[in-house]
């Protein structure tokens, strides 16, 4: 029995450390790939022997989702270009491993994950700020003029720093969920004594979100903070009824003058139009089962201008009705266990999905089961 407990602790440690260190260390290698692979394979062998019943449905559904998209990756031109689908396996593995760890120790693993994530964010930010890139060319300090997009491209963790913005936002939402659960008096592995540590974690993670220069992540973060205030404070709710119309008018005036200059914002309309064109011309089989994971332009020639770049486009085009249903049902499952505390993640994911494309982000499939385990677990378990 002691061996099983120790093994669960070791596997959870490897998963969290690997997920936090999602950063290139050279040779196109991330520690995440090695540590997560070892933990996943060990856990999958263990699951074959004994399935942790408490999270069995979530684990089975997430594994079905993985098989569904793995087949699509196999049907693509190169399976190795789409290995990100293996991130889905984090969901059943984390659910099974962390479900076997005592509740009182879970919060220490979370703090380790947050601390190492901030270390990775620090290294990524320092590298990105000192390696500005424009048009694929590294700028010299003589040519460097603080170009906005030059500071977003050379990320050590993702294709650009928008990935940092979403990663940081999802982490912040999970911390807000913990704070809300504490305020609600729910029996979770945290208490009011943890508020200071959680607030400090939010502040530090917000710093890196801001310096991701992801405007969408910043706007959604403001909304999430307002949502938290609305849910926990009666005074804030009363104040929001007065201020909300004023804020909406100011935002409208700002975007009315800004929208014509912001090419990135305008491309979202092109993406929506292209998706509607796809719906009108695609076959029933494409709409039902989706397509492979290659560049959509290579599969459907009806696109004009920008396409992709949102969660909705990716789910509809690649997942089809079946894949979208599986994915969305998996996203909804924590609601049944966590209730209102899950609202922050859910709202942020769908708002940011209007301008971002990270449906296979490893942090998504790490945080989803953590909601079930951390916010659905009793202190005495």
N, C-alpha and C positions, 0 to 999 in steps of 0.2 A: 504493500500500500504506500509506504514512504517513497518508493521508487517512482510510482505514478505521480505523486504530488510534486516531487522534485523535477521530474521530466516536464510537467506542465509549466512550472515556473521557468525552467530553462527555455522552453519553446516560446512562451510569451515574451520573455526577455529578448530572444533573438528576433522575433517578429517586430517588436516595438523599436528596438535599436536599428534593425535593418530599414524599417519604414522611415525612421527619422533621418537616417544617413542616405537619403535618396539623392546622392550627389556624385558627380564624376570624380574619380581619383586617378584618371589616366587610363589609356588603353580601352576607352569606351566602356569602362567598368564602374558600376555603382555597388557599394557594400550591400545595398538592398537586395540585389539579384542573388548574391551568395547566401546571405543569412536567411532571407525569406524562403529561398528554395530549400535549404536544409530543414527549416522548421516545417514547411508545407509537406515535404515528402515524409518526414517522421510522423507528423500528425495524421496524414491521410492513411498511413499504415495502421496507426492506432485506432482511427475511426472505423476501419474495417473490422477491428476486433470488438470495439464497444463504442456505440454512438451515444453522446451526451444528450439524453432525451429532451431536456428542457429547451434546447435550441435546435432540435432536430429538423423541424419544418423549415426554419430559416436556412439552415445548413444545406438541406436537400434542394431547396428552391435556388439558392445561389449557385450550387453545383450544376444544376440544370441550365442556368443562365450561362455559366462558363462553357459547358459543352456546346451549347447553341452557338455562341460566338467563336468558339475554337473551330467548329466546323466551317464557319464563314471565313476564318483566317486561313484554314486549310484550302478552301476553294479559291482564295485570292492568288495573285501571281507569285507571291513569296510569303510563306508562313512566317519566316524570320523577320519580316517587316512589320509584323503585327503581334509580336510576343506580349504586347501590353495587355492582351486579353487574359493573360495569366494573373494579372492583378485581381481579377474577380475571385480567385481562389483564396485571397486573404480573408474574405467574408466568412466562409464556413470554417476555415482553420482558426481564426481568431475567436469565433463563437465557441468552438469546441475546446480550445485550449484555455481561454480565460474563464470559461464556465466552470472549470475544474480548480480554479485558484480561489483561495479564501478571500472573501469580500474585503476584510480589513487590510489586505496587502495590495489590493488592486490600485488604490490611489497612488501608492509609491511608484508603481510601474508607469502610471500616467505621467507623473512628474518627471520620471526619467525620459520618457518619450518627448515631452515638451521641451525639456532642457537640451536634449540632443538635436531636436528639430531646430531650435534657436541657434545652436552651434552651426548646423548646416546652412541655415539662412544667412548667418554672418559671413561664412566663407563665400557663399554664392554672391552676396551683395558686394563684398570687397572686390571679388574678381570681376563682376559685371561693371562696376563703376570705374575700374581701372582698365577695362578692355572695351571701350565704346566701339560699336560696329555700325557702319552704314553701307548698304548695298553689298554685304558680304565682305567688306574690306575693313580691317582693323585700322582705326584712326590713330595717327600719331598725336602727341600732345600739341604739336604746332598747329595741326588742323582741327583739333578738338574745340568745338564751340558749344558744348552742352546741348547737343541735339537730343530732343526728347526721346525719339525712337532709338537713337544710338545706345541709350542706357537700358534698353529692354531686351536686346537680342542675344548677347553672349552669356546666357544663363548656364550654370553648371548643372542645373537640376532638370530644366524643361526646355522646350524649343524656344521659349522666350519667357520673360518675367511675368506674363499674365498667369502662368501656371503657379508661380509663387503667390500671386494675389489670391487665387482660388484656394490653394493649399492653406494659406494663413487664415482666410475667411472661414473655411470649414472647421479649422481648429478652434477659432474664436467662438463660433456658434456652439460647439460642443461644450466649451467652458461656460458659456452663458446658460446652457441647458443644466449644467451641474449647479450653478448658482441659483437658478430658478427652483430646482428640486429641493435645494437646502432651505430656501425661503418658504417653500410649500410644506416643509416638515416631513418630506418623504424619507423612508428608511433606505438610504444609499450609503456607500462607503466614504462619505464626506460629511462634515459638520460645519457649523458656523465658524469654527476656528480656521477653516481652510479659506475663508473669504479673502484674506490678505494675499495669500499665495496665488489664488485664482485671479484676483484683480491685477497682480503684478504680471502674471502670465499673459493676460489680455493686453496690457499696455505694451509689453515687449513684442508680442506677436503683431499688434497693430502697427508698431514702428516699421516692421519689415513689410507689412501689407502696403503701407503708404509708399515705401521706397521700391515697391514692385512697379510703381507708376501705372498700375491697372486702374483706370478711372471707373470701370464697372464695379470692381471689387470695393473701391472706396465708397461709391454711392450705395451699394448694397449694405456695406458695414454701417453706414449712417442709419439706414432703414432698420437694421437689426438692433442697433442700440436704442433707437426710438421704440421699437417693438418691445424690447425688454422693459424699458421704462413704463410703457403703457400697460404691460402685464403685471408689474409688481407694485406700481404706485398709483393710488387714487388721485393724488394731486397732479401727477403727470398726465393722467387721463383727462382730467378737467382742463388742464392747461392746453393739452393737445387739441381739444375741441375748438379752442380759440385761435391757436397758432397755426393749425393745419391749413386753413384756407389761405392765410397770409403766405405760408411757405410754398404752397402750390402755385400761387400767383407769381412769386419771385422766381421759382424754378421754371415756370412757363416763359417768363420774360427773358431769363438767362438762356434757355435753350432756343428760343425764337431767334436770338441774335447769334447764337453759337452753332446751331445745327448746320447752317450753310457752310461753315468753315471746317466742320469736323467730318472728314471723309470717312473715318471709321464708323461713326454713327450712321451715316447715310448708307453704308454698305449693308446694314441690317435690313433695309427695305428691299434691296436687290435680292438678298438671301430669301426673304419671305416670298417674293414673287417667283423666284426660281423653284422653291418648294411647291408652290401652288401649281406651277407648270408641270412639275414632275407628277403630282397627284392626278392631273388631268390626262397625262399621256402614258403613264406607266401601266404595265399589265397587272391583272388581278394577282398573279403569283408574286410579282415584285412588291405590290402593296401589302400582301399578306405575310410574306416571308422575308422581304427585304432583299438586299444585294450583298455581294462580298465586301471586303473591307478595303479594296483598292480605291484610288482617287475616283470620286463620283463622276468626274468629267470624262473618265475613260469608259464609264458604263452607260451614261446617259448623255446624249449630245444636245439636249434641249436647254442647257444652261447658258445664260448670257450674263456676263459680269461675275459678281461674287456669288459663291455658294458655300455651303458648309458653315463652319464657324459658330454654330449654336448647338446646344443639346438637342433641340427639337428636330433640327435637320438631320443630325447624325442618327438619332433613334428611328426616325421615320424612314430614312433612306437605307440604312444598314440593318436595322433590326426588323423593320416592317411591323405589322400589327402584332405578330407573335412575340418578337423580341422586345418591342416597346411595352407590351403587357407584362412580360416577365420582369423586365427592368423596373417598371413603375410599381408593380406589386411588391417587389423586394424593398423598394424605397418606402412604401407605405407600412410595412410590417412593424417597424419600431413604434408607430403611432399606437398600436394596440397594447404595447407594453409600457410606453413612456408618457403617453398622453400629450399634454400641452408643452412639456419640456422639449419635445422633439420639434416644435414649431420653428425654432430658429434655424435649424439645419434645413428643414424642408423648404421654408420660404426662401432662404438664401440660395439653395441649389437651383430652384426654378427661376428666380429673378436673374441670377448670374448667367443662367443658361440662355438668356435672351441675347447675350453678346459674347459667350464663351463656349468652348468646346472641350470638355474634359470628362466625358462620361465614363472613361476607363481609368481615371486617376486613382492611383493606389491608395491615397488618403481617404477616398470615398468608401472603398471597401474595407478599410481599416476602421473608420469611425462608425459605420453602420452597425456592426456587431457590438461595438463598444457601448452604443446606446442600450442595446438589449442587456448587456452584462453589467455595466456600471450603473445605469439608471433603473434597471429592473431587478436589481439584486438587493437582498436584505442584509443589513449589517451583521446579522448573526449567522449568515450562511457560511 
